[in-house]
Amino acid sequence: MIRSAMLLRLKMDIGICNANTVLQAMDSPAYARTLSRMTLFNDGIGVDIANRALTGAPFPANLNGTDLVPFILHTIGLPLRIYLLGAKPEPVARAAEHIEDNYPGHHVAGFRDGYFGPDELDDVIADINAAKADLLLVGMGNPRQEQFIVDNRARLNPTVCIGVGALFDFMSGEVVRAPQVLQAAGLEWLFRLMQEPRRLGKRYTIGIYRFLAAVYRLRQETRRAAALEAERTRPPML
């Protein structure tokens, strides 16, 4: 999909949604509209549980940005010019070095931190376009990264834009990833909660409860709608 977009120069915007992203969209119609204009990938056990509850099947794979972007760079088979936008100045610089060192077929054509105000927006967009980037990775957190991509898409030249969350912090070593055994068990969220309890505590306690409650309500509504439709279309008794 992404390779085809690159080859055909068809603009594509990717948002990676976990349970917290979905909750934010439920609370903000404007953010929900933003996400509706993107191609959405699933991230994390929360949205997988939701999919199982609503469709009876899991997602084929977990497509978090921390794994997805390296996979793209390994497998796309095209030399890409990449621009990194987000994180603090030192981590994003180290993330750029990491990509240059580990993915030599690609070139980081530019990068800058995500701490800029509205008065700097034009300069940021001009810098991205001047870099002639094929791929724009935006790591500014939800909802800001998705809103930046969608709100400015008409002015952004990169073919593919992806909101990547904390990718630059992981690539730079600023944040340590969970051990593989926890990742495989779907418990990376627990490792991150242990690392940053004050920042993530509410998200992984109250937030998860709200998310699961919303999934349960939606499941009940779906079942009721299906039952009503079955009753409506049932052949009349002779």
Secondary structure, 3 states (H helix, E strand, C coil): CHHHHHHHCCCEEEEEECHHHHHHHHHCHHHHHHHHCCEEEECCHHHHHHHHHHHCCCCCCCCCHHHHHHHHHHHCCCCCEEEEEECCHHHHHHHHHHHHHHCCCCEEEEEECCCCCHHHHHHHHHHHHHCCCCEEEEECCCCHHHHHHHHCHHHCCCCEEEECCCHHHHHHCCCCCCCHHHHHCCCHHHHHHHHCHHHHCCHHHHHHHHHHHHHHHHHHHHHHHHHHHHHHHCCCCC
